[in-house]
Structure formats: C-alpha cells, structure tokens
Amino acid sequence: GRSSARETIGRVAAGAVADKWLAEKFGTKVVSFVTSVGNEIIDPEGMQHPSGRPWTREEVDQVGTLRVLRNPATGWKILTEADVAEEKERAAKQKELDDNDEDTFVKGTEAKESALPAYIDSEKRIYNRFGVVLEGNKKPSEKELKLLLSEELVPVRCPHPPSACRITTLIRSVKSTSDSIGGTVCCVCTKVPPALGEPCFDKLEALLAHGIMSLPATKGFEIGSGFEGTKLRGSQHNDVFEAVTTDSAVKLKPKTNHAGGTLGGISSGSDIIFRVAVKPVSTIGKAQDTVDFLGQKTVLAAKGRHDPCVLPRTPPLIEAMTSLVLIDAALIQLTRTGNGTTMSDQNQVGLNSDPTSQANKRHRAE
C-alpha cells in the first residue's frame, strides 16, 4: 500500500549516495540508534561511546546486537542430523522447541527468571532478562554456555547492551500477545558545516522535521534539548560561546549544545542532535473491533508475519532522510557562494567564502 514502509527503499538508496558525498566533502557522519522502546529507556551512559565521542554505525550494529540464550531445562537444544535426518522435518522440530522455550521465557516470573542467562553480547558478556551482567557462580561455564547458545541474533541497534536486553525482553513479551509497541530513536550528525539552512521558513531544523516526519510511523520530532528544555531557565539553556585558539586562528564554539546544532535556523557547526518518536505498528495479529464500509460491526485481525516493533529497522531510514536534507542544504549554499570546491573549511563563514568579498566581486563584474 501507499503507507507501506516498502516505499522507503528509494530513500535509503538515494540517502546512501548523499551520505557518501557528505562524508567525502566535509567528513560529515550521520548515525542513528534506538533510545527507547515502550517504557524501557537507554541508560544515559549509552548515549555516546565510553570515550565520550559519538557512536559510529559499525559500533551501533555491533554493540546493539545480542544473541539469545535458551534454557535446556525446557527441553530445548539445537537439533542435528543425528537427531532428525530429514532437513525439513528437522527445521519443523527445531521451531517447535524454540517456540516452547520462548513461551516459557515470556511467562517467567521475575524471581524465578532473574538468575537465568538470557543474552550474550559482542564482548561475550552474559546478561539475564533484565540486563544484569551475570558474574561469579551465576555465570555459566564455557561447557554450559555451549548448551545455551541459540542461532537467534537480535539486532536491536541500541548501543548499550544492558538497555538492549531490557528492550529485547519487552519486545518478546509484546510479540507473544500478538501486539505491537513503539519507541524513540536518536540521530547525531557530526562535522556538519556551518551556514546550512534559512533564517525563516526553511530553517534547517524545519527541513529535517519535514523529511523525517514524511517517513512511515513517525509521530514526533525534537531537536537539541527538545521538550525537556522547557523545564530550564534561559540562563541554563543558553549555549554560551567560548574562544578556542588554534595554530592559525581563534575559533568560537559553544560550551553546550542545547540548541542541537542550529542557531536561528542555520547550522552552527556543532553536532546536530535530534530524536524521533515512532508509533506502534498498526497491523497486529490481535483481533480488534471495527466496522465495514456499510457501518456494520466486524472484527479485524491481520494475518501473516508482522513485526511487533519496527524500531530496530528505523535507524537506516532516519540516516537516509537526514543525509538527503543535508545534501540539499549544502548544494543550495554552494550555489550561493559560487564555488563548489572548498566547502570543507568550517572555520570560514558561509562554508567557503566571505560574503562581503563575494559582493565586491559581483559589483566589479557589473
């Protein structure tokens, strides 16, 4: 249908081209990741790399992927050819074992299940269903771990494993009820050149909101401090500038970034940071009352396979639309300055030129 997420394939393809151009021209990087699903929110330390820098896409994918650990006590194991010779029958039996273990997992009580290993991350750390690292005698031995490892990877794209565990547990619980759930993603754009955007209608944040909100299932957009910023006083929220001396010049930069990378609708050279709300998927397997075109009562229940949560699939779409908005703004600014070869110097106002000198050149030409 027209609202299907399948239409985003063209955006992602075009966004990949824009992404490459921005990276080669300015070194711009656009990275998005999941920050919440339902009431499960990423811990603050997960918002950036432990070193203090932003995450890379590779790190989001690696750190934000978990492997599910199963419970042999439910009768679960990985079937081999020795167990069931025929491949098709073996796959059906394996699914039956997986489904039985999954049913036991989602019905488990907190007291009983908290000590059981549920996930393992890319660093081989083992967690329970609530994202608590299992250590000491609670941690399974190498021999025991081999019996727990499933082939199921969960690419949550939340780059904080404890938070990713809680999010995954919630999604599995929602899936078991044939329902769906929404959440939020964050996007961080680094090395964005200054002077992109307009001071009035086509403010850069307005263009970003326009692009992002055109994606299916998006329901909210906030940049910088967003709604939380409404709780601050002006003296707290203002981004105070400081002078940074380099070998060649003195550069002005804000101490904080409550504005989210724009000032007066124009990029400031600071990181652009915004968040997007994504609603629960409308198509669910749970039967719901409705009416037909004649107004008669009926029941609607979707058939087939449907994701209980699309948040893990959302970051590539956010990144693509963001790159498309930024490349449009950059090309417009290049047209103004009349020179598309030296936009990479962020110390120059207007990307690559002094507006006064440009005006003088035009005046002399006339």
Secondary structure, DSSP 8 states (H G I E B T S, - for coil): -TT-GGGHHHHHHHHHHHHHHHHHHH--EEEEEEEEETTEE--GGGGS-TTSS---HHHHHHHTEEEEE--GGGT-----TTT--SHHHHHHHHHHHHHHHHHHHHH--HHHHTTS--EE-TT--EE-TTS-B--GGGS--HHHHHHHEEEEEEE---S-HHHHHHHHHHHHHHHHTT----EEEEEEEES--TT-S-SSTT-HHHHHHHHHHTSTTEEEEEETTGGGGGGS-HHHHS--EEEEE-SS-EEEEES--TT-SEETTEE-SS-EEEEEEE---S--SS-EEEE-TTS-EEEE---S---S--GGGSHHHHHHHHHHHHHHHHHHHHHHHT-SS-TT-TTSTTTT--HHHHHHHHHHH-
